[in-house]
Amino acid sequence: MKSSRTFTTQPPLIVHVIHHLGVGGLENGLVNLINHIPPERYRHAIVCLKGYSDFRHRILRENVEIVALNKREGHDFGLYINLFGTLRRLKPDIVHTRNLSTMEGQVIAAVAGVRTRIHGEHGRDLFDLHGKNRKYNLLRKAIRPFVNHFIAVSRDLESWLADTVGATPQRINQIYNGVDSLRFHPRDGALFRAGPQGFFTENAFVIGSVGRMAGVKNYPSLVQAFLRVLEEEPAAREHLRLLIVGEGTTRRECIDMLRKAGAEALAWFPGERADIPELMRVMDLFVLPSLGEGISNTILEAMSTGLPVVATSVGGNVELVKEEYTGMLVPPGVPSALAEAMLRYYKNPDLIIQHGKAARRQIEASFSMEAMTKGYLQVYDKALRP
Protein backbone atom coordinates (compact mmCIF):
# COMPACT_ATOMS: atom_id res chain seq x y z
CA MET A 1 0.00 0.00 0.00
CA LYS A 2 1.42 3.37 -1.04
CA SER A 3 1.62 6.20 1.47
CA SER A 4 -0.53 9.27 0.75
CA ARG A 5 2.02 11.54 2.46
CA THR A 6 3.81 14.09 0.31
CA PHE A 7 7.23 15.53 1.01
CA THR A 8 8.19 19.08 0.10
CA THR A 9 11.69 20.40 -0.30
CA GLN A 10 12.40 23.78 1.20
CA PRO A 11 14.14 26.41 -0.91
CA PRO A 12 17.90 26.77 -0.32
CA LEU A 13 18.91 28.87 2.70
CA ILE A 14 21.25 31.85 2.35
CA VAL A 15 22.93 33.09 5.52
CA HIS A 16 23.98 36.72 5.08
CA VAL A 17 26.84 37.64 7.43
CA ILE A 18 27.16 41.38 8.13
CA HIS A 19 28.77 43.55 10.80
CA HIS A 20 25.62 45.24 12.13
CA LEU A 21 22.04 45.56 10.89
CA GLY A 22 21.24 49.25 11.13
CA VAL A 23 20.73 52.24 8.85
CA GLY A 24 23.30 52.17 6.07
CA GLY A 25 23.72 51.59 2.35
CA LEU A 26 24.95 48.00 2.61
CA GLU A 27 22.18 47.11 5.03
CA ASN A 28 19.55 48.84 2.90
CA GLY A 29 20.68 46.86 -0.13
CA LEU A 30 20.48 43.61 1.84
CA VAL A 31 16.95 44.33 3.05
CA ASN A 32 15.82 45.26 -0.47
CA LEU A 33 17.30 42.03 -1.81
CA ILE A 34 15.59 39.85 0.79
CA ASN A 35 12.27 41.62 0.20
CA HIS A 36 12.42 41.11 -3.57
CA ILE A 37 13.80 37.59 -4.01
CA PRO A 38 10.77 35.32 -4.53
CA PRO A 39 10.21 33.24 -1.35
CA GLU A 40 9.94 30.06 -3.38
CA ARG A 41 13.49 30.58 -4.69
CA TYR A 42 15.50 31.18 -1.51
CA ARG A 43 15.15 31.45 2.26
CA HIS A 44 17.24 33.89 4.29
CA ALA A 45 18.84 34.36 7.68
CA ILE A 46 21.05 37.23 8.82
CA VAL A 47 23.98 36.82 11.19
CA CYS A 48 25.18 40.12 12.68
CA LEU A 49 28.65 40.10 14.21
CA LYS A 50 27.60 42.96 16.48
CA GLY A 51 23.84 43.35 16.68
CA TYR A 52 20.80 44.95 15.05
CA SER A 53 18.47 47.92 15.41
CA ASP A 54 14.82 48.64 14.62
CA PHE A 55 15.93 48.82 10.99
CA ARG A 56 15.22 45.07 10.94
CA HIS A 57 11.51 45.91 10.78
CA ARG A 58 12.00 46.98 7.16
CA ILE A 59 12.30 43.28 6.30
CA LEU A 60 8.92 42.30 4.86
CA ARG A 61 9.63 38.61 4.41
CA GLU A 62 8.42 36.27 7.15
CA ASN A 63 10.63 33.75 8.95
CA VAL A 64 13.92 35.58 8.42
CA GLU A 65 15.94 34.68 11.50
CA ILE A 66 18.31 37.40 12.72
CA VAL A 67 21.16 36.35 14.99
CA ALA A 68 23.30 38.80 16.99
CA LEU A 69 26.71 37.45 17.97
CA ASN A 70 27.45 40.54 20.11
CA LYS A 71 31.11 40.82 19.16
CA ARG A 72 33.26 42.46 21.81
CA GLU A 73 35.56 45.35 20.93
CA GLY A 74 38.97 44.36 19.63
CA HIS A 75 39.91 40.81 18.69
CA ASP A 76 37.18 38.49 19.99
CA PHE A 77 38.19 34.84 19.49
CA GLY A 78 34.88 33.71 20.95
CA LEU A 79 33.17 35.29 17.94
CA TYR A 80 34.55 32.57 15.67
CA ILE A 81 33.26 29.83 17.96
CA ASN A 82 29.82 31.46 18.07
CA LEU A 83 29.74 31.89 14.29
CA PHE A 84 30.80 28.26 13.77
CA GLY A 85 28.05 27.04 16.09
CA THR A 86 25.45 29.25 14.42
CA LEU A 87 26.33 28.00 10.94
CA ARG A 88 26.27 24.38 12.09
CA ARG A 89 22.80 24.96 13.54
CA LEU A 90 21.39 26.82 10.53
CA LYS A 91 22.98 24.49 7.93
CA PRO A 92 22.92 27.06 5.11
CA ASP A 93 23.28 26.19 1.45
CA ILE A 94 25.07 29.51 0.84
CA VAL A 95 27.00 31.84 3.13
CA HIS A 96 27.26 35.41 1.82
CA THR A 97 29.66 37.68 3.70
CA ARG A 98 30.01 41.41 3.03
CA ASN A 99 33.04 43.70 3.31
CA LEU A 100 36.30 43.17 5.16
CA SER A 101 34.85 43.02 8.68
CA THR A 102 33.04 39.75 7.89
CA MET A 103 35.46 38.16 5.42
CA GLU A 104 36.98 35.82 8.01
CA GLY A 105 33.53 34.26 8.12
CA GLN A 106 34.46 32.60 4.81
CA VAL A 107 37.02 30.45 6.64
CA ILE A 108 34.56 29.62 9.44
CA ALA A 109 31.92 28.70 6.86
CA ALA A 110 34.34 26.33 5.12
CA VAL A 111 35.25 24.66 8.42
CA ALA A 112 31.53 24.39 9.26
CA GLY A 113 30.98 22.48 6.03
CA VAL A 114 29.21 25.15 3.96
CA ARG A 115 30.10 24.28 0.36
CA THR A 116 28.95 27.47 -1.37
CA ARG A 117 30.57 30.70 -0.17
CA ILE A 118 30.11 34.18 -1.66
CA HIS A 119 31.73 37.46 -0.62
CA GLY A 120 30.50 40.94 -1.53
CA GLU A 121 32.42 44.22 -1.57
CA HIS A 122 30.22 47.27 -1.02
CA GLY A 123 32.74 50.04 -0.36
CA ARG A 124 35.65 50.99 1.86
CA ASP A 125 35.87 52.95 5.08
CA LEU A 126 37.97 55.88 6.25
CA PHE A 127 40.84 53.67 7.44
CA ASP A 128 41.44 52.37 3.88
CA LEU A 129 39.72 54.66 1.38
CA HIS A 130 41.53 53.37 -1.69
CA GLY A 131 41.96 49.72 -0.75
CA LYS A 132 45.75 49.92 -0.61
CA ASN A 133 46.39 48.94 3.02
CA ARG A 134 49.00 46.17 2.84
CA LYS A 135 47.89 44.33 5.97
CA TYR A 136 44.23 44.24 4.94
CA ASN A 137 45.07 43.16 1.40
CA LEU A 138 47.28 40.34 2.67
CA LEU A 139 44.30 39.19 4.74
CA ARG A 140 42.01 39.37 1.71
CA LYS A 141 44.49 37.39 -0.39
CA ALA A 142 44.85 34.76 2.34
CA ILE A 143 41.07 34.27 2.53
CA ARG A 144 40.53 34.52 -1.25
CA PRO A 145 40.88 30.72 -1.87
CA PHE A 146 37.94 30.07 0.48
CA VAL A 147 35.63 32.29 -1.60
CA ASN A 148 33.78 30.60 -4.44
CA HIS A 149 32.47 33.81 -5.90
CA PHE A 150 32.82 37.59 -5.45
CA ILE A 151 30.20 40.29 -5.98
CA ALA A 152 31.16 43.95 -6.46
CA VAL A 153 28.58 46.74 -6.41
CA SER A 154 30.60 49.01 -8.73
CA ARG A 155 33.00 48.68 -11.66
CA ASP A 156 35.60 50.43 -9.51
CA LEU A 157 35.40 47.66 -6.87
CA GLU A 158 35.29 44.98 -9.57
CA SER A 159 38.61 46.17 -11.00
CA TRP A 160 40.14 46.43 -7.52
CA LEU A 161 39.12 42.85 -6.67
CA ALA A 162 40.86 41.59 -9.80
CA ASP A 163 43.93 43.84 -9.84
CA THR A 164 44.69 44.17 -6.11
CA VAL A 165 43.05 41.23 -4.35
CA GLY A 166 43.85 38.85 -7.19
CA ALA A 167 40.40 37.35 -7.72
CA THR A 168 40.01 35.82 -11.16
CA PRO A 169 37.60 37.82 -13.34
CA GLN A 170 35.48 34.70 -13.97
CA ARG A 171 34.71 34.56 -10.23
CA ILE A 172 33.56 38.21 -10.02
CA ASN A 173 30.12 39.59 -10.84
CA GLN A 174 29.45 43.32 -10.79
CA ILE A 175 25.86 44.07 -9.76
CA TYR A 176 24.56 47.58 -9.20
CA ASN A 177 22.21 48.24 -6.30
CA GLY A 178 18.61 48.70 -7.28
CA VAL A 179 16.19 51.30 -6.02
CA ASP A 180 12.47 51.07 -5.31
CA SER A 181 11.26 53.61 -7.86
CA LEU A 182 7.66 53.33 -6.63
CA ARG A 183 8.60 54.22 -3.05
CA PHE A 184 11.08 56.88 -4.12
CA HIS A 185 9.11 58.93 -6.62
CA PRO A 186 9.21 62.62 -7.58
CA ARG A 187 7.27 65.26 -5.67
CA ASP A 188 3.53 64.87 -6.23
CA GLY A 189 2.14 67.97 -4.55
CA ALA A 190 1.60 66.47 -1.09
CA LEU A 191 2.84 68.76 1.68
CA PHE A 192 5.29 67.62 4.36
CA ARG A 193 3.82 68.67 7.69
CA ALA A 194 6.65 67.77 10.07
CA GLY A 195 9.90 69.64 10.73
CA PRO A 196 10.84 72.64 12.86
CA GLN A 197 8.44 75.57 12.82
CA GLY A 198 9.22 77.92 9.95
CA PHE A 199 11.75 75.59 8.33
CA PHE A 200 9.78 74.52 5.27
CA THR A 201 8.61 77.90 4.03
CA GLU A 202 6.82 78.32 0.70
CA ASN A 203 9.94 79.60 -1.06
CA ALA A 204 12.51 77.42 0.75
CA PHE A 205 15.35 75.90 -1.26
CA VAL A 206 16.27 72.71 0.60
CA ILE A 207 19.75 71.26 0.17
CA GLY A 208 19.59 67.74 1.56
CA SER A 209 21.55 64.59 2.27
CA VAL A 210 20.88 61.21 3.86
CA GLY A 211 23.45 58.88 5.35
CA ARG A 212 25.54 57.73 8.27
CA MET A 213 27.24 60.77 9.69
CA ALA A 214 30.55 58.91 9.91
CA GLY A 215 33.96 60.34 9.09
CA VAL A 216 34.08 58.82 5.61
CA LYS A 217 30.89 60.68 4.63
CA ASN A 218 32.57 64.03 5.48
CA TYR A 219 29.41 65.95 6.37
CA PRO A 220 31.38 68.81 8.00
CA SER A 221 32.51 69.61 4.45
CA LEU A 222 28.86 70.02 3.39
CA VAL A 223 28.18 72.33 6.35
CA GLN A 224 31.25 74.40 5.45
CA ALA A 225 30.00 74.66 1.86
CA PHE A 226 26.52 75.68 3.04
CA LEU A 227 27.98 78.45 5.22
CA ARG A 228 30.18 79.57 2.35
CA VAL A 229 27.12 79.96 0.10
CA LEU A 230 25.45 82.07 2.80
CA GLU A 231 28.53 84.30 2.97
CA GLU A 232 28.62 84.78 -0.80
CA GLU A 233 24.85 85.31 -1.10
CA PRO A 234 23.60 86.92 2.15
CA ALA A 235 20.10 87.32 0.70
CA ALA A 236 19.91 83.53 0.35
CA ARG A 237 19.38 83.23 4.12
CA GLU A 238 15.70 83.88 3.43
CA HIS A 239 15.41 80.74 1.30
CA LEU A 240 18.29 78.31 1.81
CA ARG A 241 17.80 75.37 4.18
CA LEU A 242 20.07 72.43 5.02
CA LEU A 243 18.59 69.03 5.86
CA ILE A 244 20.88 66.12 6.83
CA VAL A 245 19.14 62.89 7.85
CA GLY A 246 21.15 60.36 9.84
CA GLU A 247 23.15 59.68 12.98
CA GLY A 248 26.88 59.39 13.51
CA THR A 249 30.06 60.68 15.06
CA THR A 250 30.20 63.97 13.11
CA ARG A 251 26.61 65.07 13.80
CA ARG A 252 27.49 67.13 16.88
CA GLU A 253 30.42 68.77 15.08
CA CYS A 254 28.14 69.84 12.23
CA ILE A 255 25.52 71.29 14.57
CA ASP A 256 28.22 73.19 16.52
CA MET A 257 29.60 74.69 13.28
CA LEU A 258 26.16 76.00 12.33
CA ARG A 259 25.53 77.37 15.82
CA LYS A 260 28.83 79.27 15.85
CA ALA A 261 27.97 80.78 12.47
CA GLY A 262 24.51 81.85 13.62
CA ALA A 263 22.86 79.59 11.06
CA GLU A 264 21.45 76.87 13.29
CA ALA A 265 17.86 77.87 12.52
CA LEU A 266 18.51 77.28 8.81
CA ALA A 267 19.38 73.60 9.32
CA TRP A 268 17.56 70.50 10.50
CA PHE A 269 19.31 67.32 11.65
CA PRO A 270 16.44 64.96 12.52
CA GLY A 271 18.64 61.88 13.11
CA GLU A 272 17.56 58.46 11.86
CA ARG A 273 14.12 58.45 10.25
CA ALA A 274 11.71 55.93 8.76
CA ASP A 275 10.16 58.49 6.37
CA ILE A 276 13.15 58.95 4.04
CA PRO A 277 11.07 59.02 0.80
CA GLU A 278 8.89 61.85 2.16
CA LEU A 279 11.93 63.78 3.37
CA MET A 280 13.64 63.45 0.00
CA ARG A 281 10.57 64.86 -1.71
CA VAL A 282 10.96 68.13 0.20
CA MET A 283 14.54 68.51 -1.04
CA ASP A 284 15.45 70.55 -4.08
CA LEU A 285 19.04 69.36 -4.38
CA PHE A 286 20.83 66.29 -3.04
CA VAL A 287 24.48 66.52 -1.98
CA LEU A 288 26.84 63.71 -0.97
CA PRO A 289 30.29 64.95 0.21
CA SER A 290 31.89 61.51 0.83
CA LEU A 291 35.62 60.82 0.85
CA GLY A 292 34.93 57.30 -0.43
CA GLU A 293 31.96 55.31 -1.75
CA GLY A 294 31.02 51.95 -3.20
CA ILE A 295 27.63 52.50 -4.81
CA SER A 296 25.55 54.98 -2.84
CA ASN A 297 21.97 53.87 -2.25
CA THR A 298 21.08 57.40 -1.23
CA ILE A 299 22.28 58.80 -4.56
CA LEU A 300 20.10 56.25 -6.35
CA GLU A 301 17.13 57.11 -4.13
CA ALA A 302 17.64 60.84 -4.71
CA MET A 303 17.81 60.33 -8.47
CA SER A 304 14.67 58.19 -8.32
CA THR A 305 13.00 61.06 -6.45
CA GLY A 306 13.85 63.34 -9.38
CA LEU A 307 16.64 65.28 -7.66
CA PRO A 308 19.83 66.50 -9.28
CA VAL A 309 22.88 65.28 -7.37
CA VAL A 310 26.11 67.00 -6.40
CA ALA A 311 28.61 64.35 -5.32
CA THR A 312 32.32 63.91 -4.86
CA SER A 313 34.20 62.17 -7.67
CA VAL A 314 35.08 59.06 -5.64
CA GLY A 315 34.38 55.33 -6.04
CA GLY A 316 31.09 54.45 -7.69
CA ASN A 317 29.79 58.05 -7.61
CA VAL A 318 31.31 58.65 -11.05
CA GLU A 319 29.33 55.68 -12.37
CA LEU A 320 26.02 57.13 -11.14
CA VAL A 321 26.21 60.90 -11.61
CA LYS A 322 26.50 61.99 -15.23
CA GLU A 323 28.25 65.36 -15.26
CA GLU A 324 26.04 68.19 -16.53
CA TYR A 325 23.24 65.72 -17.25
CA THR A 326 21.98 64.36 -13.92
CA GLY A 327 24.21 66.38 -11.61
CA MET A 328 27.72 67.60 -10.91
CA LEU A 329 30.89 65.93 -9.61
CA VAL A 330 33.39 67.80 -7.43
CA PRO A 331 36.74 66.85 -5.85
CA PRO A 332 36.52 65.29 -2.35
CA GLY A 333 37.39 67.43 0.65
CA VAL A 334 37.01 70.76 -1.17
CA PRO A 335 34.09 72.71 0.40
CA SER A 336 34.56 75.61 -2.04
CA ALA A 337 33.82 73.29 -4.98
CA LEU A 338 30.70 71.97 -3.25
CA ALA A 339 29.58 75.53 -2.56
CA GLU A 340 30.09 76.56 -6.18
CA ALA A 341 27.94 73.68 -7.46
CA MET A 342 25.22 74.30 -4.87
CA LEU A 343 25.12 77.99 -5.70
CA ARG A 344 24.86 77.27 -9.41
CA TYR A 345 21.74 75.15 -8.86
CA TYR A 346 20.27 77.72 -6.48
CA LYS A 347 20.56 80.40 -9.18
CA ASN A 348 19.26 78.17 -12.01
CA PRO A 349 15.82 76.65 -11.27
CA ASP A 350 15.56 75.36 -14.85
CA LEU A 351 18.74 73.33 -14.36
CA ILE A 352 17.19 71.72 -11.27
CA ILE A 353 14.20 70.56 -13.32
CA GLN A 354 16.28 69.43 -16.31
CA HIS A 355 18.83 67.40 -14.35
CA GLY A 356 16.20 66.01 -11.98
CA LYS A 357 14.10 64.60 -14.83
CA ALA A 358 17.20 63.11 -16.44
CA ALA A 359 18.13 61.48 -13.13
CA ARG A 360 14.72 59.82 -12.85
CA ARG A 361 14.97 58.52 -16.42
CA GLN A 362 18.38 57.02 -15.67
CA ILE A 363 17.01 55.14 -12.67
CA GLU A 364 14.12 53.72 -14.65
CA ALA A 365 16.46 52.59 -17.44
CA SER A 366 19.42 51.16 -15.50
CA PHE A 367 18.91 50.79 -11.74
CA SER A 368 15.66 48.94 -11.21
CA MET A 369 15.11 46.61 -8.27
CA GLU A 370 14.25 43.90 -10.78
CA ALA A 371 17.67 44.15 -12.46
CA MET A 372 19.49 43.91 -9.12
CA THR A 373 17.42 40.93 -7.95
CA LYS A 374 17.97 39.13 -11.26
CA GLY A 375 21.73 39.67 -10.97
CA TYR A 376 21.94 38.17 -7.48
CA LEU A 377 19.68 35.25 -8.39
CA GLN A 378 21.95 34.41 -11.32
CA VAL A 379 24.98 34.34 -9.01
CA TYR A 380 23.24 32.25 -6.34
CA ASP A 381 21.86 29.79 -8.90
CA LYS A 382 25.22 29.45 -10.65
CA ALA A 383 27.09 29.01 -7.36
CA LEU A 384 24.81 26.15 -6.26
CA ARG A 385 25.22 24.14 -9.46
CA PRO A 386 27.27 20.97 -8.99
C-alpha positions in Angstrom: 0.0 0.0 0.0 1.4 3.4 -1.0 1.6 6.2 1.5 -0.5 9.3 0.7 2.0 11.5 2.5 3.8 14.1 0.3 7.2 15.5 1.0 8.2 19.1 0.1 11.7 20.4 -0.3 12.4 23.8 1.2 14.1 26.4 -0.9 17.9 26.8 -0.3 18.9 28.9 2.7 21.3 31.9 2.4 22.9 33.1 5.5 24.0 36.7 5.1 26.8 37.6 7.4 27.2 41.4 8.1 28.8 43.5 10.8 25.6 45.2 12.1 22.0 45.6 10.9 21.2 49.3 11.1 20.7 52.2 8.9 23.3 52.2 6.1 23.7 51.6 2.3 24.9 48.0 2.6 22.2 47.1 5.0 19.5 48.8 2.9 20.7 46.9 -0.1 20.5 43.6 1.8 16.9 44.3 3.1 15.8 45.3 -0.5 17.3 42.0 -1.8 15.6 39.8 0.8 12.3 41.6 0.2 12.4 41.1 -3.6 13.8 37.6 -4.0 10.8 35.3 -4.5 10.2 33.2 -1.4 9.9 30.1 -3.4 13.5 30.6 -4.7 15.5 31.2 -1.5 15.1 31.4 2.3 17.2 33.9 4.3 18.8 34.4 7.7 21.1 37.2 8.8 24.0 36.8 11.2 25.2 40.1 12.7 28.7 40.1 14.2 27.6 43.0 16.5 23.8 43.4 16.7 20.8 44.9 15.0 18.5 47.9 15.4 14.8 48.6 14.6 15.9 48.8 11.0 15.2 45.1 10.9 11.5 45.9 10.8 12.0 47.0 7.2 12.3 43.3 6.3 8.9 42.3 4.9 9.6 38.6 4.4 8.4 36.3 7.2 10.6 33.8 8.9 13.9 35.6 8.4 15.9 34.7 11.5 18.3 37.4 12.7 21.2 36.4 15.0 23.3 38.8 17.0 26.7 37.4 18.0 27.5 40.5 20.1 31.1 40.8 19.2 33.3 42.5 21.8 35.6 45.3 20.9 39.0 44.4 19.6 39.9 40.8 18.7 37.2 38.5 20.0 38.2 34.8 19.5 34.9 33.7 21.0 33.2 35.3 17.9 34.6 32.6 15.7 33.3 29.8 18.0 29.8 31.5 18.1 29.7 31.9 14.3 30.8 28.3 13.8 28.1 27.0 16.1 25.4 29.3 14.4 26.3 28.0 10.9 26.3 24.4 12.1 22.8 25.0 13.5 21.4 26.8 10.5 23.0 24.5 7.9 22.9 27.1 5.1 23.3 26.2 1.4 25.1 29.5 0.8 27.0 31.8 3.1 27.3 35.4 1.8 29.7 37.7 3.7 30.0 41.4 3.0 33.0 43.7 3.3 36.3 43.2 5.2 34.9 43.0 8.7 33.0 39.7 7.9 35.5 38.2 5.4 37.0 35.8 8.0 33.5 34.3 8.1 34.5 32.6 4.8 37.0 30.4 6.6 34.6 29.6 9.4 31.9 28.7 6.9 34.3 26.3 5.1 35.2 24.7 8.4 31.5 24.4 9.3 31.0 22.5 6.0 29.2 25.1 4.0 30.1 24.3 0.4 29.0 27.5 -1.4 30.6 30.7 -0.2 30.1 34.2 -1.7 31.7 37.5 -0.6 30.5 40.9 -1.5 32.4 44.2 -1.6 30.2 47.3 -1.0 32.7 50.0 -0.4 35.7 51.0 1.9 35.9 53.0 5.1 38.0 55.9 6.3 40.8 53.7 7.4 41.4 52.4 3.9 39.7 54.7 1.4 41.5 53.4 -1.7 42.0 49.7 -0.8 45.8 49.9 -0.6 46.4 48.9 3.0 49.0 46.2 2.8 47.9 44.3 6.0 44.2 44.2 4.9 45.1 43.2 1.4 47.3 40.3 2.7 44.3 39.2 4.7 42.0 39.4 1.7 44.5 37.4 -0.4 44.8 34.8 2.3 41.1 34.3 2.5 40.5 34.5 -1.2 40.9 30.7 -1.9 37.9 30.1 0.5 35.6 32.3 -1.6 33.8 30.6 -4.4 32.5 33.8 -5.9 32.8 37.6 -5.5 30.2 40.3 -6.0 31.2 44.0 -6.5 28.6 46.7 -6.4 30.6 49.0 -8.7 33.0 48.7 -11.7 35.6 50.4 -9.5 35.4 47.7 -6.9 35.3 45.0 -9.6 38.6 46.2 -11.0 40.1 46.4 -7.5 39.1 42.9 -6.7 40.9 41.6 -9.8 43.9 43.8 -9.8 44.7 44.2 -6.1 43.1 41.2 -4.3 43.8 38.8 -7.2 40.4 37.4 -7.7 40.0 35.8 -11.2 37.6 37.8 -13.3 35.5 34.7 -14.0 34.7 34.6 -10.2 33.6 38.2 -10.0 30.1 39.6 -10.8 29.5 43.3 -10.8 25.9 44.1 -9.8 24.6 47.6 -9.2 22.2 48.2 -6.3 18.6 48.7 -7.3 16.2 51.3 -6.0 12.5 51.1 -5.3 11.3 53.6 -7.9 7.7 53.3 -6.6 8.6 54.2 -3.1 11.1 56.9 -4.1 9.1 58.9 -6.6 9.2 62.6 -7.6 7.3 65.3 -5.7 3.5 64.9 -6.2 2.1 68.0 -4.5 1.6 66.5 -1.1 2.8 68.8 1.7 5.3 67.6 4.4 3.8 68.7 7.7 6.7 67.8 10.1 9.9 69.6 10.7 10.8 72.6 12.9 8.4 75.6 12.8 9.2 77.9 9.9 11.8 75.6 8.3 9.8 74.5 5.3 8.6 77.9 4.0 6.8 78.3 0.7 9.9 79.6 -1.1 12.5 77.4 0.8 15.4 75.9 -1.3 16.3 72.7 0.6 19.7 71.3 0.2 19.6 67.7 1.6 21.6 64.6 2.3 20.9 61.2 3.9 23.4 58.9 5.3 25.5 57.7 8.3 27.2 60.8 9.7 30.6 58.9 9.9 34.0 60.3 9.1 34.1 58.8 5.6 30.9 60.7 4.6 32.6 64.0 5.5 29.4 66.0 6.4 31.4 68.8 8.0 32.5 69.6 4.5 28.9 70.0 3.4 28.2 72.3 6.3 31.3 74.4 5.4 30.0 74.7 1.9 26.5 75.7 3.0 28.0 78.4 5.2 30.2 79.6 2.3 27.1 80.0 0.1 25.4 82.1 2.8 28.5 84.3 3.0 28.6 84.8 -0.8 24.8 85.3 -1.1 23.6 86.9 2.2 20.1 87.3 0.7 19.9 83.5 0.4 19.4 83.2 4.1 15.7 83.9 3.4 15.4 80.7 1.3 18.3 78.3 1.8 17.8 75.4 4.2 20.1 72.4 5.0 18.6 69.0 5.9 20.9 66.1 6.8 19.1 62.9 7.8 21.2 60.4 9.8 23.1 59.7 13.0 26.9 59.4 13.5 30.1 60.7 15.1 30.2 64.0 13.1 26.6 65.1 13.8 27.5 67.1 16.9 30.4 68.8 15.1 28.1 69.8 12.2 25.5 71.3 14.6 28.2 73.2 16.5 29.6 74.7 13.3 26.2 76.0 12.3 25.5 77.4 15.8 28.8 79.3 15.9 28.0 80.8 12.5 24.5 81.8 13.6 22.9 79.6 11.1 21.4 76.9 13.3 17.9 77.9 12.5 18.5 77.3 8.8 19.4 73.6 9.3 17.6 70.5 10.5 19.3 67.3 11.6 16.4 65.0 12.5 18.6 61.9 13.1 17.6 58.5 11.9 14.1 58.4 10.2 11.7 55.9 8.8 10.2 58.5 6.4 13.2 58.9 4.0 11.1 59.0 0.8 8.9 61.9 2.2 11.9 63.8 3.4 13.6 63.4 0.0 10.6 64.9 -1.7 11.0 68.1 0.2 14.5 68.5 -1.0 15.4 70.5 -4.1 19.0 69.4 -4.4 20.8 66.3 -3.0 24.5 66.5 -2.0 26.8 63.7 -1.0 30.3 64.9 0.2 31.9 61.5 0.8 35.6 60.8 0.9 34.9 57.3 -0.4 32.0 55.3 -1.7 31.0 52.0 -3.2 27.6 52.5 -4.8 25.6 55.0 -2.8 22.0 53.9 -2.3 21.1 57.4 -1.2 22.3 58.8 -4.6 20.1 56.3 -6.3 17.1 57.1 -4.1 17.6 60.8 -4.7 17.8 60.3 -8.5 14.7 58.2 -8.3 13.0 61.1 -6.5 13.9 63.3 -9.4 16.6 65.3 -7.7 19.8 66.5 -9.3 22.9 65.3 -7.4 26.1 67.0 -6.4 28.6 64.3 -5.3 32.3 63.9 -4.9 34.2 62.2 -7.7 35.1 59.1 -5.6 34.4 55.3 -6.0 31.1 54.5 -7.7 29.8 58.0 -7.6 31.3 58.7 -11.0 29.3 55.7 -12.4 26.0 57.1 -11.1 26.2 60.9 -11.6 26.5 62.0 -15.2 28.2 65.4 -15.3 26.0 68.2 -16.5 23.2 65.7 -17.2 22.0 64.4 -13.9 24.2 66.4 -11.6 27.7 67.6 -10.9 30.9 65.9 -9.6 33.4 67.8 -7.4 36.7 66.9 -5.8 36.5 65.3 -2.4 37.4 67.4 0.6 37.0 70.8 -1.2 34.1 72.7 0.4 34.6 75.6 -2.0 33.8 73.3 -5.0 30.7 72.0 -3.2 29.6 75.5 -2.6 30.1 76.6 -6.2 27.9 73.7 -7.5 25.2 74.3 -4.9 25.1 78.0 -5.7 24.9 77.3 -9.4 21.7 75.2 -8.9 20.3 77.7 -6.5 20.6 80.4 -9.2 19.3 78.2 -12.0 15.8 76.6 -11.3 15.6 75.4 -14.9 18.7 73.3 -14.4 17.2 71.7 -11.3 14.2 70.6 -13.3 16.3 69.4 -16.3 18.8 67.4 -14.3 16.2 66.0 -12.0 14.1 64.6 -14.8 17.2 63.1 -16.4 18.1 61.5 -13.1 14.7 59.8 -12.8 15.0 58.5 -16.4 18.4 57.0 -15.7 17.0 55.1 -12.7 14.1 53.7 -14.7 16.5 52.6 -17.4 19.4 51.2 -15.5 18.9 50.8 -11.7 15.7 48.9 -11.2 15.1 46.6 -8.3 14.3 43.9 -10.8 17.7 44.1 -12.5 19.5 43.9 -9.1 17.4 40.9 -8.0 18.0 39.1 -11.3 21.7 39.7 -11.0 21.9 38.2 -7.5 19.7 35.2 -8.4 21.9 34.4 -11.3 25.0 34.3 -9.0 23.2 32.3 -6.3 21.9 29.8 -8.9 25.2 29.4 -10.6 27.1 29.0 -7.4 24.8 26.2 -6.3 25.2 24.1 -9.5 27.3 21.0 -9.0 
